[in-house]
């Protein structure tokens, strides 16, 4: 699928268009980037810092947890929020297809669900973790995947995306505004203070920042208008294995030995907010 999204990508050094040549992509200035055998391309600069990237164990735990279906209600809520912005029609494989850009896409699970719901769209998964991108590149036939550091800039051409997703992921407001179409939207998913609270209490996990919404408004307020905010809450039944995966897939995994985790089955609270932002004109 990388070939089908190549026209959306840009050289991270000079911003020029990229073209493919066998096992790499390059711009007219000669900047070249290797395509991994799993199908994603690394557009990271040579001095990229990968310390915050998800490990292979974190990505595997996330994929197992998501594939168990516990966050299907979130995927369905995202589809409802996305629908007004993905009605444009295009020919399969053509450049006119609306693009869903997923920042911090992880294994591409949410993006794949949206592409199933909107068959006349293509997906571009961006992440810092090579372990995540190996899975995202295979998550759906219409997903192309690229490695990048969100804070260093997005290797994406101006106005390329009809929809940008940020699901529990970092956001770079200036870059999102640049790559988003004027009539597009940004969907930001953030946890509420009730999200997986049972796990937080039982295993002393990292808690949600109480000023998250305030920080979100500060990050995006100068370039985006909040159109609406939707809260979604459901109560998944988790097996001991699900609990272990929920701990292992998040930032708490860096501080807790999952191998020593004694987990019981539990009914958890899943509680999130979807914020729909429109690009401010002028």
N, C-alpha and C positions, 0 to 999 in steps of 0.2 A: 504493500500500500504506500510505501514511501514515495514512489514515483508520482502517485496521484496527488500528493500534497506538496511536492517539491516547489511548485510555483508560489506557495504561500510562505516559504522559508526565505531567510536572508542571511548573508554572511555576518557572523557576529563581530567581525573586525571592521568591515567597511560598509555593511548594509546592502551590498549588491546582490543581485539574483544569483541563484545556485543552479548548476546543471550537473547531471550525473555522468560519470565516466567509470564504468566497470564497478570496482569496489569502493568508490569514494564519490564525494560531491565536491565541486569547486566553484569559485566565482571567477569573474574575468580578470581580477587582480592576482590570481594565482593562489589564493588561500584555499587549502584543501582539507577535507575532513573525511575520516574513514567511516564506512558503513559496517557495523558489527554484523556478524553472521546471523544473529537473531533478527536482523532487519531494521534496527534503529540506527540513527546517525548521531554521533557525538559532536555537538556544536559548542563545546566548552573551550574556553581559552586555556592555554598551556599552564597558567598559574592558578587554575580553579582550585578552590578549597572544598574538599568533599567530606569534611568531618561531620557535617549535619545530614548527609545523605542517608536514607534508610538502608539498613543492612539486609543481606539475603534472608536472615531469619525474621526480621520485621516484616519484610514484603511477603514471605511465605505465610506468616501468621495472619496478615491482613487479608490475603487472598482466600485463605481457608475460612476465616470468619465471614467474609462477604459472600462467599459461595454457599455458606450455610443458610443464607436468605434472611439474616436478621435485620439487614438494612434495606430490604426491598421497599418498605414504605417511604424511605427517603428517596430512593430512585424514582418512585412513582410521583412524589411531590415535585421533584426536579423536572420531570417530564411535563407536568401541568404548568409549572412556571415558565418553561422553555417554549411551549407551544406557540405563543403569539409571535415569536421571533424566528421561527423555523418553518414558515409557510411558503417561502420562496421555492419555486420549482426549477429544476435543472436536469440535464441529461446525466445519467449515471456515468461516472468517470470524467465528467466535464468540469471546466474551471468555474462554471456558474453555480455549482452546488454550494449551499450554505456550509460554512465551516464552524464546527464546535471546537473551541480551543480549551483544553483542560490543563490548568496549571497545577503542578504537584499531583499529577494524574495517578501516581502509584501504579498498581497493576492494570489500570484502565477499566475497572469494573463499572463505575458510574457512566463513563463515556460510552462503553459498549451497550449499556442498557438504553441510553438515549438514542444511539444509532439504530437500535432495533425498533424503537418507537417512531423515529423519523428517518425512513429509508432513503429520502432524497437529501441527506446530509452526509458530510464527511467529517472525520475527527482527527485532531492533531493533539497528541499526548506529549506534554513537556514535563520533565522531572530531572532532578539532580542525580538520582540513583540509577546506576546501570542495571541493578537487580530488578528494579521496578519496570524499567523500560523493556527489558527482555520479555516480560510478561505482557506489558501493554501492547507491544508490537504484534502480539499474537491473539489479543483479546477479541478482535473483530476484524473482518476483512476490509473495512473502510477506515481503519485507524492507521495513521502514520505516526511515528514516535521519534523524538529528538531529545538529547540531553542538553540541558542548559541550567544556568544559575539565574533564577528569577531576579535577584537583586543586581545582577550585572547587566541586565537588559534581556529582552526577548528576541531570539533570532527569527523574527516573523515580520513580514512586510506590512506596511501601513494599511490599515483598513481591511485586513484579511479575514477577520473573524466576525461571524454573525452573532455568536454567543460565546462568552468566556465563562468558564466554570472555575470556582475556587472552593473546593470541598475540603474543609479542615486544612487548608493549605496557605502558604504565604501569598501576599499580594503586593504588586508594585503598581500603584495607581497610575503613575505617569505612563508606564509602558502599556498597561492595559488600555488606557484611553487612546494611545497611538495605534494599537493594532485592531481596535474595535471599529466596526462600521458605524457610521453616524446613526443608523436606525437599529443598531444592535443592543445587546443588554449584557450586563455582568450579573451572574448569580453567585452569591457568596453564602456558603453554609458554615454556620458557627454553632458550637454547642451551647446550651443554656447551663445554668449552674446545677440543673437536675440530671444532666446527661451522664448515664452510667454511674450515678451517685452511689449505688450499692457496691460497685466494684471499688470505687474510690475509698469508701469507708472500710471495706473488708481488707483491702490490700495496700492502704496508704499510698494511693496513686497521686500523681500530680493533679492539682485542681484547676478548674477553669478560671482564667483571669476575670475578676469581677468588673474590670473596666474595659472588657473586650469590645462592647458596642461603642463605647466612647472612643476607643482607639481606632475602630473601624471607620467611624464618621470622620475622624481626623485624617486618616489615610486617604479617603476617597472624596471627601466633601468638596474639595476645590475643583474637581473634574467631573463629578457624577452627582446626579440627583437621585435620591431614594424614591423609587416609584411605589413600592409596597414591601411589607415584611410579613412573612407567614411563619407561624410556629407550628411545629409538627411533633406529636408525642405518641409513643407506642411502647409496648411492654414485652420485649422478647424473652422467651424462656431459654436460658443458657445452660448447656451441659458443662461439666467440669472442663472438658476440652475447649469449649467456646470461651469460657472465662479465661483460661490460660492464653488463648489466642488474642483475646481482647487486651490483655495486659501486654503481651509480647509485640503487638503491632503498633503500639504508641510510644511516646517519648519516655514513659515510665520504664520501658524495657531496658533503657540505658542505666537504670538505677536499681533494678530488681532482678534477682536470679530466677528466671522463669522455671528452670529445672527444679528448683527447690520450692516452687509455689505449691501450696496445698489448697486446691480450689474445690469448692462445692458447687453443685448446681444451684441456680438462683433465677428468680424472675427480676429482670433489670428494667430500669427506666431509660428509654432512649428519647432524648428531648433536644431538638435542634431548631434553629431559626434560619429560614431562607430569606435573604435580602436581595431584592431585585433593583439593580441600579441602571439608570440610563445615562448615556454620555451627555454631559452638558454642552450645549451649542455655544459657539463663540469663544 
